[in-house]
Amino acid sequence: MLAFGRTPDGVGIGVRLDAGERTVLTEVVDQVLALLSDDPGGTAEPGHEGAASHPLDGLRMDGPVEAPTDPALHRLLPDASRDDAEVTAEFRRLTEGDLRATKTGNLSLLRGLLDDARPDLVIPVRDAPGVAAALTDLRLVVSQRIGIRTDADAEAVYTLATTGAAGRSDRVDVGAVDSDGSAARVFLATVYVVLSLLQESLVDLLLDDLPLDGTEGSSPSDVAE
């Protein structure tokens, strides 16, 4: 099962990824970075560590900030209130820049670690919360695109991923997926399951009182398969 585990020296967390898994995860990260940049057709800068370069970094907007029209982006940047439009608008004006910057920073962190994964993705303990947040955001976007709204929907997606009825697509695309039996939908269901395994296993380690005094991750060769 694809899941994170502690490195033998206890100061890192790692998981073995094959070349295809690394490529797909990198592509998903890039697409969500582009979504957060409000430029879905643009190209994110791989492994760029500084969300500080984002034009919205740390800024409070002077005027109203419209809620995202893309449902997946709205999942990442939700409304503060369902009932009070004024509160929602003011909260978005004050916080959306910082929220985009934080999410962009976490995703860029994960992107850089994926670039270094040969073949193991190793996370220094200090970076684990940021990576867990990034994986959560990736999972939210994919779940929105594939139409998961209820526990029953999630169960159906897991079944679709494990049966693989329509085979495999050549690449991942977090755009809308409509056909229940399409190869693209089967593939995106598999991506969702992989993200779920990674995110849940990483969060479980953090909840299990993972030592927080480590500062560096171990070398990839130290990660148990």
N, CA, C and O of each residue as an XYZ file, in Angstrom:
900
protein
N       0.849     -1.195      0.000
C       0.000      0.000      0.000
C       0.881      1.239      0.000
O       1.894      1.286      0.698
N       0.498      2.240     -0.779
C       1.250      3.482     -0.865
C       0.950      4.321      0.371
O      -0.155      4.838      0.532
N       1.954      4.449      1.244
C       1.741      5.185      2.493
C       3.071      5.687      3.023
O       4.112      5.060      2.827
N       3.020      6.824      3.694
C       4.215      7.372      4.321
C       4.584      6.562      5.556
O       3.721      5.995      6.227
N       5.891      6.518      5.844
C       6.390      5.905      7.062
C       7.575      6.697      7.572
O       8.163      7.494      6.841
N       7.924      6.475      8.824
C       9.088      7.141      9.401
C      10.373      6.621      8.774
O      10.482      5.440      8.442
N      11.332      7.505      8.618
C      12.659      7.059      8.203
C      13.326      6.378      9.397
O      12.962      6.661     10.538
N      14.292      5.490      9.163
C      14.902      4.754     10.267
C      15.510      5.640     11.356
O      15.526      5.259     12.526
N      16.009      6.818     10.976
C      16.614      7.683     11.991
C      15.590      8.537     12.722
O      15.950      9.263     13.648
N      14.325      8.468     12.329
C      13.259      9.131     13.056
C      13.115     10.615     12.811
O      12.268     11.259     13.431
N      13.931     11.187     11.908
C      13.847     12.635     11.708
C      13.231     12.998     10.369
O      13.238     14.167      9.983
N      12.706     12.031      9.668
C      12.075     12.306      8.389
C      10.909     11.364      8.156
O      10.672     10.438      8.932
N      10.196     11.614      7.086
C       9.058     10.799      6.680
C       9.250     10.520      5.202
O       9.623     11.413      4.441
N       8.998      9.286      4.791
C       9.245      8.978      3.388
C       8.262      7.985      2.801
O       7.582      7.250      3.517
N       8.208      7.984      1.488
C       7.406      7.012      0.747
C       8.103      6.764     -0.584
O       8.646      7.689     -1.187
N       8.089      5.532     -1.033
C       8.706      5.199     -2.321
C       7.703      5.427     -3.447
O       6.592      4.898     -3.415
N       8.097      6.210     -4.432
C       7.271      6.492     -5.598
C       8.005      6.026     -6.845
O       9.212      6.226     -6.979
N       7.259      5.398     -7.762
C       7.898      5.083     -9.029
C       7.838      6.303     -9.941
O       7.208      7.306     -9.606
N       8.493      6.212    -11.087
C       8.608      7.366    -11.973
C       7.237      7.868    -12.417
O       7.012      9.076    -12.492
N       6.319      6.943    -12.711
C       4.991      7.343    -13.156
C       4.223      8.067    -12.066
O       3.540      9.056    -12.333
N       4.332      7.575    -10.836
C       3.636      8.223     -9.719
C       4.185      9.627     -9.482
O       3.420     10.560     -9.235
N       5.496      9.779     -9.554
C       6.085     11.109     -9.377
C       5.618     12.069    -10.471
O       5.311     13.230    -10.199
N       5.567     11.578    -11.701
C       5.154     12.426    -12.821
C       3.713     12.894    -12.652
O       3.410     14.071    -12.843
N       2.837     11.978    -12.297
C       1.418     12.324    -12.142
C       1.224     13.306    -10.990
O       0.507     14.295    -11.138
N       1.857     13.045     -9.842
C       1.705     13.939     -8.706
C       2.247     15.338     -9.024
O       1.660     16.348     -8.635
N       3.362     15.378     -9.729
C       3.927     16.673    -10.121
C       2.969     17.433    -11.022
O       2.803     18.644    -10.877
N       2.340     16.727    -11.951
C       1.413     17.379    -12.866
C       0.191     17.913    -12.136
O      -0.293     19.002    -12.446
N      -0.308     17.155    -11.174
C      -1.452     17.626    -10.395
C      -1.072     18.880     -9.602
O      -1.832     19.847     -9.560
N       0.102     18.858     -8.978
C       0.561     20.031     -8.235
C       0.628     21.250     -9.150
O       0.162     22.330     -8.785
N       1.204     21.079    -10.333
C       1.334     22.204    -11.261
C      -0.031     22.761    -11.665
O      -0.205     23.975    -11.776
N      -0.995     21.870    -11.883
C      -2.315     22.335    -12.304
C      -3.031     23.085    -11.187
O      -3.729     24.065    -11.449
N      -2.865     22.638     -9.948
C      -3.514     23.339     -8.839
C      -2.799     24.656     -8.552
O      -3.451     25.633     -8.182
N      -1.483     24.708     -8.712
C      -0.769     25.978     -8.606
C      -1.290     26.972     -9.642
O      -1.491     28.148     -9.338
N      -1.505     26.494    -10.861
C      -2.038     27.363    -11.904
C      -3.449     27.827    -11.561
O      -3.807     28.978    -11.811
N      -4.249     26.931    -10.988
C      -5.609     27.286    -10.580
C      -5.582     28.390     -9.530
O      -6.373     29.330     -9.599
N      -4.679     28.283     -8.561
C      -4.574     29.294     -7.514
C      -4.040     30.617     -8.032
O      -4.287     31.668     -7.441
N      -3.312     30.565     -9.129
C      -2.771     31.806     -9.685
C      -3.814     32.557    -10.510
O      -3.546     33.638    -11.033
N      -5.016     31.966    -10.619
C      -6.081     32.549    -11.452
C      -5.700     32.547    -12.914
O      -6.191     33.359    -13.699
N      -4.814     31.621    -13.279
C      -4.377     31.505    -14.670
C      -4.323     30.034    -15.024
O      -3.233     29.480    -15.166
N      -5.496     29.369    -15.175
C      -5.522     27.927    -15.412
C      -4.730     27.498    -16.610
O      -4.311     26.342    -16.676
N      -4.502     28.378    -17.570
C      -3.730     28.000    -18.740
C      -2.265     28.313    -18.610
O      -1.480     28.060    -19.523
N      -1.889     28.875    -17.451
C      -0.504     29.286    -17.284
C       0.373     28.153    -16.835
O      -0.084     27.025    -16.651
N       1.654     28.465    -16.657
C       2.624     27.468    -16.227
C       3.180     27.859    -14.883
O       3.750     28.939    -14.730
N       3.019     26.989    -13.908
C       3.570     27.256    -12.589
C       5.080     27.068    -12.624
O       5.597     26.295    -13.429
N       5.779     27.772    -11.755
C       7.221     27.615    -11.692
C       7.545     26.438    -10.815
O       7.294     26.496     -9.611
N       8.102     25.352    -11.368
C       8.339     24.166    -10.574
C       9.361     24.394     -9.479
O      10.397     25.027     -9.678
N       9.030     23.850     -8.306
C       9.971     23.854     -7.209
C      10.341     25.229     -6.711
O      11.329     25.380     -5.993
N       9.554     26.256     -7.084
C       9.910     27.603     -6.657
C       9.499     27.754     -5.209
O       8.318     27.635     -4.881
N      10.422     28.004     -4.373
C      10.166     28.012     -2.946
C       9.588     29.317     -2.578
O       9.714     29.333     -1.354
N       9.178     30.119     -2.838
C       8.767     31.355     -2.389
C       7.490     31.757     -2.922
O       7.338     32.321     -4.006
N       6.539     31.426     -2.075
C       5.265     31.996     -2.397
C       5.366     33.498     -2.342
O       4.421     34.181     -2.736
N       6.500     34.060     -1.857
C       6.645     35.507     -1.778
C       6.580     36.160     -3.140
O       6.314     37.358     -3.232
N       6.817     35.396     -4.215
C       6.773     35.976     -5.542
C       5.348     36.136     -6.045
O       5.121     36.804     -7.053
N       4.384     35.531     -5.356
C       2.991     35.622     -5.778
C       2.509     37.065     -5.611
O       2.754     37.669     -4.567
N       1.829     37.631     -6.616
C       1.443     39.040     -6.534
C       0.471     39.358     -5.404
O       0.320     40.519     -5.026
N      -0.194     38.330     -4.859
C      -1.140     38.585     -3.774
C      -0.527     38.366     -2.408
O      -1.207     38.509     -1.391
N       0.770     38.014     -2.369
C       1.398     37.653     -1.107
C       1.231     38.727     -0.048
O       1.634     39.875     -0.231
N       0.623     38.326      1.075
C       0.586     39.184      2.236
C      -0.205     40.469      2.078
O      -0.107     41.358      2.924
N      -0.980     40.586      1.024
C      -1.689     41.841      0.782
C      -3.152     41.736      1.189
O      -3.796     40.706      0.990
N      -3.649     42.790      1.747
C      -5.087     42.910      1.962
C      -5.636     43.782      0.843
O      -5.143     44.886      0.613
N      -6.637     43.298      0.159
C      -7.157     44.011     -0.993
C      -7.861     45.299     -0.575
O      -8.509     45.356      0.470
N      -7.726     46.324     -1.401
C      -8.373     47.595     -1.112
C      -9.859     47.572     -1.465
O     -10.661     48.261     -0.833
N     -10.224     46.785     -2.467
C     -11.607     46.736     -2.904
C     -12.200     45.354     -2.738
O     -11.538     44.449     -2.230
N     -13.436     45.182     -3.158
C     -14.098     43.875     -3.034
C     -13.347     42.795     -3.802
O     -12.757     43.060     -4.849
N     -13.375     41.587     -3.276
C     -12.777     40.431     -3.929
C     -13.894     39.441     -4.221
O     -14.548     38.945     -3.304
N     -14.108     39.158     -5.490
C     -15.190     38.264     -5.870
C     -14.855     36.817     -5.495
O     -13.701     36.394     -5.550
N     -15.890     36.077     -5.114
C     -15.704     34.653     -4.853
C     -15.357     33.931     -6.153
O     -15.860     34.301     -7.213
N     -14.516     32.919     -6.088
C     -14.165     32.185     -7.310
C     -15.387     31.553     -7.955
O     -16.275     31.051     -7.266
N     -15.427     31.581     -9.277
C     -16.528     30.936     -9.992
C     -16.234     29.467    -10.261
O     -17.158     28.679    -10.461
N     -14.964     29.089    -10.268
C     -14.592     27.689    -10.456
C     -14.891     26.939     -9.154
O     -14.361     27.311     -8.108
N     -15.729     25.890     -9.191
C     -16.098     25.197     -7.950
C     -14.900     24.617     -7.200
O     -14.893     24.598     -5.969
N     -13.888     24.143     -7.930
C     -12.722     23.572     -7.259
C     -11.929     24.649     -6.540
O     -11.476     24.445     -5.414
N     -11.758     25.801     -7.189
C     -11.053     26.906     -6.540
C     -11.854     27.420     -5.347
O     -11.283     27.841     -4.341
N     -13.170     27.382     -5.465
C     -14.023     27.801     -4.344
C     -13.855     26.862     -3.157
O     -13.977     27.292     -2.010
N     -13.575     25.579     -3.416
C     -13.300     24.653     -2.321
C     -12.026     25.044     -1.590
O     -11.931     24.891     -0.372
N     -11.040     25.552     -2.336
C      -9.783     25.962     -1.723
C      -9.899     27.312     -1.019
O      -9.199     27.577     -0.041
N     -10.789     28.158     -1.528
C     -10.967     29.514     -0.984
C     -12.433     29.700     -0.627
O     -13.140     30.450     -1.301
N     -12.906     29.027      0.429
C     -14.348     29.001      0.709
C     -14.859     30.305      1.310
O     -14.088     31.155      1.756
N     -16.178     30.434      1.306
C     -16.825     31.576      1.939
C     -16.744     31.439      3.461
O     -16.776     30.335      4.006
N     -16.640     32.582      4.124
C     -16.581     32.568      5.590
C     -17.949     32.315      6.200
O     -18.042     31.775      7.303
N     -19.022     32.700      5.494
C     -20.374     32.536      6.022
C     -21.322     32.196      4.885
O     -21.207     32.729      3.781
N     -22.246     31.315      5.164
C     -23.264     30.983      4.166
C     -24.431     31.964      4.202
O     -25.197     32.066      3.244
N     -24.559     32.682      5.313
C     -25.755     33.483      5.529
C     -25.516     34.983      5.456
O     -26.460     35.740      5.229
N     -24.292     35.426      5.639
C     -24.018     36.860      5.709
C     -23.062     37.253      4.590
O     -21.852     37.053      4.697
N     -23.605     37.807      3.528
C     -22.794     38.171      2.364
C     -21.779     39.255      2.699
O     -20.674     39.261      2.157
N     -22.148     40.173      3.591
C     -21.240     41.274      3.940
C     -20.025     40.750      4.699
O     -18.891     41.142      4.421
N     -20.274     39.860      5.662
C     -19.171     39.254      6.411
C     -18.280     38.451      5.478
O     -17.054     38.516      5.573
N     -18.888     37.699      4.583
C     -18.129     36.881      3.646
C     -17.232     37.745      2.763
O     -16.059     37.431      2.560
N     -17.794     38.834      2.242
C     -17.024     39.704      1.353
C     -15.860     40.353      2.089
O     -14.756     40.436      1.550
N     -16.097     40.816      3.321
C     -15.033     41.476      4.075
C     -13.943     40.474      4.471
O     -12.754     40.785      4.403
N     -14.347     39.297      4.875
C     -13.372     38.271      5.243
C     -12.514     37.898      4.035
O     -11.300     37.735      4.158
N     -13.140     37.765      2.885
C     -12.387     37.429      1.675
C     -11.413     38.559      1.321
O     -10.280     38.298      0.916
N     -11.850     39.797      1.471
C     -10.981     40.927      1.160
C      -9.747     40.936      2.059
O      -8.643     41.241      1.608
N      -9.944     40.600      3.333
C      -8.851     40.668      4.295
C      -7.920     39.471      4.240
O      -6.745     39.596      4.585
N      -8.412     38.313      3.816
C      -7.632     37.086      3.993
C      -7.255     36.351      2.716
O      -6.348     35.519      2.736
N      -7.930     36.640      1.598
C      -7.707     35.774      0.449
C      -6.270     35.827     -0.065
O      -5.727     34.804     -0.481
N      -5.651     37.003     -0.042
C      -4.267     37.090     -0.500
C      -3.346     36.200      0.312
O      -2.530     35.466     -0.244
N      -3.478     36.268      1.636
C      -2.641     35.438      2.502
C      -2.942     33.952      2.305
O      -2.033     33.122      2.304
N      -4.223     33.626      2.140
C      -4.595     32.224      1.981
C      -4.034     31.654      0.687
O      -3.503     30.544      0.675
N      -4.148     32.402     -0.396
C      -3.558     31.952     -1.663
C      -2.048     31.766     -1.521
O      -1.485     30.784     -2.004
N      -1.402     32.725     -0.850
C       0.048     32.648     -0.693
C       0.455     31.426      0.122
O       1.421     30.746     -0.221
N      -0.276     31.143      1.197
C       0.036     29.981      2.035
C      -0.133     28.685      1.256
O       0.730     27.810      1.308
N      -1.234     28.561      0.539
C      -1.479     27.352     -0.228
C      -0.452     27.199     -1.352
O       0.023     26.096     -1.619
N      -0.112     28.312     -2.006
C       0.894     28.270     -3.055
C       2.243     27.849     -2.486
O       2.967     27.068     -3.103
N       2.577     28.369     -1.305
C       3.834     27.995     -0.669
C       3.898     26.518     -0.325
O       4.926     25.876     -0.545
N       2.813     25.967      0.214
C       2.783     24.546      0.557
C       2.904     23.665     -0.689
O       3.628     22.669     -0.691
N       2.187     24.046     -1.744
C       2.257     23.272     -2.981
C       3.639     23.372     -3.619
O       4.139     22.387     -4.163
N       4.252     24.532     -3.561
C       5.596     24.697     -4.109
C       6.610     23.871     -3.315
O       7.550     23.319     -3.888
N       6.418     23.789     -2.004
C       7.257     22.936     -1.168
C       7.162     21.484     -1.614
O       8.180     20.816     -1.795
N       5.931     20.994     -1.792
C       5.738     19.625     -2.249
C       6.340     19.428     -3.629
O       6.939     18.388     -3.905
N       6.186     20.417     -4.494
C       6.739     20.321     -5.849
C       8.249     20.142     -5.810
O       8.799     19.322     -6.545
N       8.918     20.901     -4.961
C      10.360     20.770     -4.839
C      10.783     19.412     -4.306
O      11.768     18.841     -4.775
N      10.044     18.885     -3.325
C      10.360     17.563     -2.779
C      10.146     16.473     -3.826
O      10.907     15.507     -3.878
N       9.120     16.620     -4.654
C       8.897     15.660     -5.732
C      10.046     15.693     -6.740
O      10.452     14.653     -7.258
N      10.566     16.882     -7.013
C      11.712     16.994     -7.917
C      12.925     16.254     -7.372
O      13.727     15.717     -8.136
N      13.060     16.225     -6.041
C      14.214     15.589     -5.404
C      14.000     14.106     -5.138
O      14.928     13.427     -4.698
N      12.813     13.590     -5.389
C      12.488     12.196     -5.055
C      13.125     11.243     -6.058
O      12.671     11.165     -7.200
N      14.154     10.525     -5.663
C      14.855      9.599     -6.557
C      15.293      8.339     -5.816
O      16.460      8.282     -5.430
N      14.480      7.349     -5.590
C      13.067      7.304     -5.970
C      12.130      7.653     -4.812
O      10.910      7.632     -4.981
N      12.682      7.975     -3.638
C      11.838      8.169     -2.464
C      11.524      9.640     -2.233
O      12.401     10.498     -2.328
N      10.274      9.914     -1.933
C       9.865     11.242     -1.506
C      10.103     11.315     -0.006
O       9.423     10.643      0.768
N      11.076     12.138      0.408
C      11.433     12.262      1.824
C      11.126     13.666      2.306
O      11.540     14.649      1.693
N      10.393     13.754      3.414
C       9.967     15.039      3.962
C      10.641     15.264      5.311
O      10.449     14.468      6.230
N      11.426     16.332      5.448
C      11.885     16.689      6.796
C      10.680     16.921      7.706
O       9.655     17.441      7.265
N      10.806     16.536      8.969
C       9.670     16.626      9.882
C       9.117     18.039      9.944
O       7.904     18.229     10.029
N       9.998     19.034      9.901
C       9.519     20.409     10.012
C       8.598     20.799      8.858
O       7.781     21.709      8.999
N       8.726     20.112      7.711
C       7.917     20.439      6.537
C       6.666     19.589      6.412
O       5.846     19.823      5.525
N       6.508     18.600      7.294
C       5.398     17.658      7.152
C       4.025     18.322      7.221
O       3.158     17.968      6.423
N       3.779     19.273      8.139
C       2.452     19.902      8.161
C       2.125     20.631      6.851
O       0.987     20.572      6.385
N       3.100     21.309      6.259
C       2.862     21.998      4.998
C       2.562     21.046      3.871
O       1.695     21.316      3.039
N       3.280     19.916      3.832
C       3.028     18.923      2.797
C       1.654     18.287      2.997
O       0.936     18.042      2.027
N       1.285     18.018      4.251
C      -0.044     17.457      4.523
C      -1.134     18.411      4.056
O      -2.140     17.981      3.492
N      -0.936     19.710      4.289
C      -1.922     20.700      3.830
C      -1.993     20.729      2.308
O      -3.078     20.846      1.739
N      -0.832     20.623      1.643
C      -0.812     20.607      0.181
C      -1.552     19.395     -0.365
O      -2.331     19.519     -1.310
N      -1.317     18.226      0.218
C      -1.999     17.014     -0.229
C      -3.507     17.132     -0.006
O      -4.295     16.655     -0.823
N      -3.905     17.760      1.088
C      -5.327     17.977      1.344
C      -5.945     18.838      0.248
O      -7.044     18.552     -0.226
N      -5.235     19.897     -0.156
C      -5.758     20.766     -1.210
C      -5.838     20.041     -2.547
O      -6.811     20.206     -3.282
N      -4.831     19.243     -2.870
C      -4.885     18.459     -4.112
C      -6.091     17.519     -4.101
O      -6.798     17.373     -5.098
N      -6.299     16.898     -2.964
C      -7.410     15.950     -2.839
C      -8.758     16.666     -2.979
O      -9.686     16.130     -3.585
N      -8.865     17.873     -2.420
C     -10.103     18.640     -2.545
C     -10.416     18.967     -4.002
O     -11.559     18.842     -4.442
N      -9.397     19.384     -4.745
C      -9.617     19.742     -6.141
C     -10.046     18.516     -6.945
O     -11.010     18.576     -7.707
N      -9.335     17.414     -6.776
C      -9.669     16.209     -7.539
C     -11.051     15.705     -7.154
O     -11.809     15.267     -8.020
N     -11.394     15.758     -5.867
C     -12.721     15.286     -5.441
C     -13.826     16.140     -6.051
O     -14.887     15.628     -6.407
N     -13.576     17.442     -6.171
C     -14.567     18.317     -6.797
C     -14.725     17.981     -8.276
O     -15.842     17.910     -8.787
N     -13.607     17.776     -8.956
C     -13.644     17.508    -10.386
C     -14.319     16.172    -10.708
O     -14.974     16.029    -11.741
N     -14.151     15.208     -9.820
C     -14.696     13.882    -10.112
C     -16.093     13.712     -9.518
O     -16.722     12.669     -9.696
N     -16.582     14.745     -8.808
C     -17.970     14.738     -8.361
C     -18.235     14.044     -7.045
O     -19.305     13.465     -6.858
N     -17.277     14.089     -6.124
C     -17.514     13.485     -4.810
C     -18.224     14.493     -3.916
O     -17.683     15.554     -3.604
N     -19.435     14.149     -3.512
C     -20.215     15.016     -2.638
C     -20.606     14.310     -1.340
O     -20.834     14.961     -0.320
N     -20.683     12.980     -1.378
C     -21.129     12.204     -0.231
C     -20.182     11.036     -0.006
O     -19.315     10.759     -0.835
N     -20.353     10.356      1.117
C     -19.565      9.155      1.390
C     -19.820      8.089      0.328
O     -18.911      7.350     -0.052
N     -21.062      8.016     -0.147
C     -21.385      7.037     -1.189
C     -20.627      7.355     -2.482
O     -20.163      6.448     -3.174
N     -20.503      8.651     -2.803
C     -19.724      9.042     -3.979
C     -18.267      8.613     -3.829
O     -17.662      8.092     -4.766
N     -17.718      8.836     -2.647
C     -16.321      8.471     -2.408
C     -16.120      6.968     -2.537
O     -15.128      6.511     -3.104
N     -17.067      6.206     -2.007
C     -16.975      4.743     -2.107
C     -17.029      4.294     -3.565
O     -16.310      3.380     -3.968
N     -17.890      4.946     -4.352
C     -17.992      4.599     -5.767
C     -16.687      4.919     -6.501
O     -16.276      4.174     -7.391
N     -16.044      6.016     -6.132
C     -14.771      6.378     -6.753
C     -13.693      5.356     -6.398
O     -12.909      4.960     -7.260
N     -13.649      4.932     -5.147
C     -12.679      3.903     -4.750
C     -12.912      2.613     -5.544
O     -11.963      1.965     -5.987
N     -14.184      2.252     -5.715
C     -14.497      1.050     -6.493
C     -14.055      1.203     -7.935
O     -13.483      0.280     -8.515
N     -14.314      2.350     -8.508
C     -13.913      2.619     -9.885
C     -12.395      2.530    -10.029
O     -11.890      1.972    -11.003
N     -11.670      3.082     -9.056
C     -10.206      3.059     -9.132
C      -9.658      1.644     -9.014
O      -8.685      1.299     -9.684
N     -10.268      0.829     -8.175
C      -9.745     -0.518     -7.960
C     -10.136     -1.486     -9.065
O      -9.396     -2.426     -9.354
N     -11.300     -1.267     -9.691
C     -11.694     -2.161    -10.782
C     -11.055     -1.753    -12.098
O     -10.763     -2.604    -12.938
N     -10.834     -0.434    -12.285
C     -10.190      0.060    -13.498
C     -10.885     -0.392    -14.765
O     -10.239     -0.811    -15.725
N     -12.203     -0.305    -14.762
C     -12.980     -0.871    -15.856
C     -12.640     -0.300    -17.221
O     -12.708     -1.000    -18.231
N     -12.273      0.977    -17.247
C     -12.042      1.599    -18.555
C     -10.572      1.741    -18.904
O     -10.220      2.433    -19.859
N      -9.710      1.087    -18.132
C      -8.285      1.170    -18.455
C      -7.659      2.409    -17.878
O      -8.124      2.934    -16.866
N      -6.591      2.889    -18.521
C      -5.781      3.963    -17.975
C      -5.570      5.059    -19.008
O      -5.340      4.791    -20.187
N      -5.654      6.307    -18.536
C      -5.385      7.445    -19.399
C      -3.885      7.717    -19.420
O      -3.156      7.257    -18.541
N      -3.427      8.456    -20.413
C      -2.009      8.752    -20.525
C      -1.551      9.857    -19.595
O      -0.373      9.919    -19.243
N      -2.454     10.726    -19.192
C      -2.051     11.857    -18.363
C      -3.221     12.298    -17.502
O      -4.378     11.979    -17.775
N      -2.888     13.035    -16.460
C      -3.918     13.520    -15.555
C      -4.343     14.914    -15.976
O      -3.540     15.709    -16.463
N      -5.637     15.195    -15.777
C      -6.156     16.521    -16.062
C      -7.222     16.811    -15.023
O      -8.220     16.095    -14.940
N      -7.020     17.855    -14.228
C      -7.989     18.149    -13.177
C      -9.107     19.052    -13.685
O      -9.766     19.723    -12.890
N      -9.326     19.079    -14.975
C     -10.511     19.692    -15.546
C     -11.708     18.798    -15.296
O     -11.569     17.698    -14.761
N     -12.884     19.268    -15.682
C     -14.102     18.504    -15.429
C     -14.053     17.158    -16.132
O     -13.579     17.054    -17.263
N     -14.548     16.125    -15.452
C     -14.616     14.781    -16.011
C     -16.068     14.337    -15.956
O     -16.642     14.225    -14.872
N     -16.666     14.083    -17.111
C     -18.111     13.852    -17.157
C     -18.520     12.388    -17.276
O     -19.487     11.969    -16.639
N     -17.815     11.616    -18.066
C     -18.266     10.261    -18.374
C     -17.867      9.279    -17.287
O     -16.690      9.159    -16.947
N     -18.870      8.568    -16.735
C     -18.591      7.641    -15.652
C     -17.641      6.529    -16.069
O     -16.885      6.026    -15.237
N     -17.662      6.144    -17.309
C     -16.859      5.014    -17.719
C     -15.622      5.379    -18.506
O     -14.927      4.490    -18.998
N     -15.324      6.666    -18.641
C     -14.192      7.066    -19.462
C     -12.879      6.690    -18.806
O     -12.780      6.597    -17.583
N     -11.862      6.474    -19.648
C     -10.536      6.183    -19.122
C     -10.027      7.333    -18.272
O      -9.352      7.112    -17.266
N     -10.347      8.570    -18.670
C      -9.903      9.729    -17.901
C     -10.502      9.718    -16.499
O      -9.825     10.051    -15.526
N     -11.782      9.333    -16.398
C     -12.414      9.303    -15.078
C     -11.820      8.199    -14.215
O     -11.596      8.402    -13.021
N     -11.564      7.042    -14.798
C     -10.934      5.953    -14.048
C      -9.564      6.390    -13.539
O      -9.204      6.143    -12.388
N      -8.813      7.038    -14.412
C      -7.481      7.480    -14.035
C      -7.549      8.528    -12.926
O      -6.773      8.471    -11.973
N      -8.478      9.490    -13.045
C      -8.595     10.520    -12.025
C      -9.071      9.915    -10.702
O      -8.680     10.382     -9.632
N      -9.904      8.888    -10.768
C     -10.303      8.178     -9.552
C      -9.088      7.548     -8.882
O      -8.968      7.565     -7.657
N      -8.188      6.991     -9.691
C      -6.960      6.403     -9.146
C      -6.093      7.468     -8.504
O      -5.516      7.247     -7.439
N      -5.998      8.625     -9.149
C      -5.242      9.736     -8.573
C      -5.831     10.134     -7.222
O      -5.093     10.384     -6.269
N      -7.154     10.192     -7.140
C      -7.810     10.541     -5.879
C      -7.463      9.538     -4.782
O      -7.187      9.927     -3.647
N      -7.478      8.259     -5.116
C      -7.163      7.228     -4.129
C      -5.713      7.352     -3.665
O      -5.433      7.234     -2.472
N      -4.796      7.587     -4.595
C      -3.389      7.748     -4.241
C      -3.203      8.949     -3.319
O      -2.512      8.853     -2.304
N      -3.815     10.073     -3.668
C      -3.726     11.256     -2.817
C      -4.307     10.984     -1.431
O      -3.770     11.447     -0.425
N      -5.401     10.235     -1.384
C      -6.024      9.903     -0.097
C      -5.089      9.071      0.765
O      -4.943      9.337      1.957
N      -4.454      8.060      0.168
C      -3.534      7.209      0.911
C      -2.358      8.014      1.453
O      -1.957      7.849      2.606
N      -1.814      8.878      0.617
C      -0.672      9.679      1.046
C      -1.068     10.672      2.138
O      -0.390     10.785      3.159
N      -2.171     11.388      1.913
C      -2.586     12.399      2.878
C      -2.962     11.774      4.220
O      -2.556     12.265      5.273
N      -3.730     10.704      4.182
C      -4.188     10.076      5.425
C      -3.035      9.464      6.200
O      -2.989      9.565      7.426
N      -2.106      8.830      5.500
C      -0.980      8.213      6.202
C      -0.061      9.268      6.808
O       0.488      9.062      7.891
N       0.114     10.404      6.115
C       0.950     11.471      6.653
C       0.291     12.111      7.869
O       0.954     12.357      8.877
N      -1.007     12.379      7.782
C      -1.713     12.954      8.927
C      -1.688     11.990     10.112
O      -1.527     12.421     11.254
N      -1.846     10.699      9.855
C      -1.786      9.712     10.944
C      -0.443      9.767     11.664
O      -0.391      9.685     12.891
N       0.642      9.905     10.906
C       1.956     10.005     11.538
C       2.065     11.258     12.401
O       2.621     11.215     13.498
N       1.541     12.362     11.909
C       1.589     13.599     12.682
C       0.754     13.478     13.952
O       1.127     14.007     14.998
N      -0.357     12.794     13.859
C      -1.223     12.624     15.031
C      -0.653     11.634     16.034
O      -1.022     11.642     17.209
N       0.242     10.789     15.566
C       0.881      9.802     16.452
C       2.089     10.383     17.176
O       3.005      9.651     17.550
N       2.089     11.691     17.370
C       3.182     12.354     18.099
C       4.526     12.106     17.450
O       5.495     11.724     18.107
N       4.567     12.329     16.146
C       5.838     12.248     15.441
C       6.811     13.216     16.088
O       6.451     14.370     16.320
N       8.057     12.781     16.394
C       9.015     13.688     17.048
C       9.175     14.969     16.239
O       9.298     14.938     15.014
N       9.171     16.078     16.935
C       9.250     17.365     16.260
C      10.627     18.023     16.411
O      10.792     19.191     16.061
N      11.619     17.281     16.931
C      12.924     17.887     17.136
C      13.858     17.655     15.962
O      14.962     18.199     15.945
N      13.439     16.850     14.964
C      14.298     16.632     13.808
C      14.304     17.855     12.915
O      13.310     18.574     12.808
N      15.437     18.077     12.277
C      15.539     19.229     11.391
C      15.814     18.843      9.962
O      15.580     19.636      9.049
N      16.302     17.647      9.748
C      16.622     17.242      8.384
C      16.043     15.859      8.107
O      16.010     15.015      9.002
N      15.602     15.623      6.917
C      15.148     14.299      6.521
C      16.334     13.422      6.210
O      17.420     13.920      5.910
N      16.133     12.102      6.279
C      17.206     11.184      5.940
C      17.360     11.097      4.443
O      16.534     11.611      3.689
N      18.404     10.453      4.022
C      18.602     10.260      2.589
C      17.585      9.292      2.062
O      17.122      8.427      2.805
N      17.208      9.408      0.773
C      16.169      8.538      0.217
C      16.473      7.067      0.409
O      15.543      6.273      0.544
N      17.738      6.669      0.426
C      18.075      5.249      0.533
C      17.731      4.680      1.886
O      17.675      3.461      2.049
N      17.495      5.559      2.883
C      17.164      5.081      4.227
C      15.690      4.761      4.416
O      15.308      4.207      5.447
N      14.856      5.099      3.440
C      13.425      4.899      3.602
C      13.076      3.447      3.370
O      13.460      2.848      2.366
N      12.341      2.892      4.319
C      11.922      1.498      4.161
C      10.884      1.415      3.069
O      10.024      2.289      2.957
N      10.955      0.377      2.267
C       9.974      0.191      1.193
C       8.661     -0.263      1.790
O       7.693     -0.479      1.061
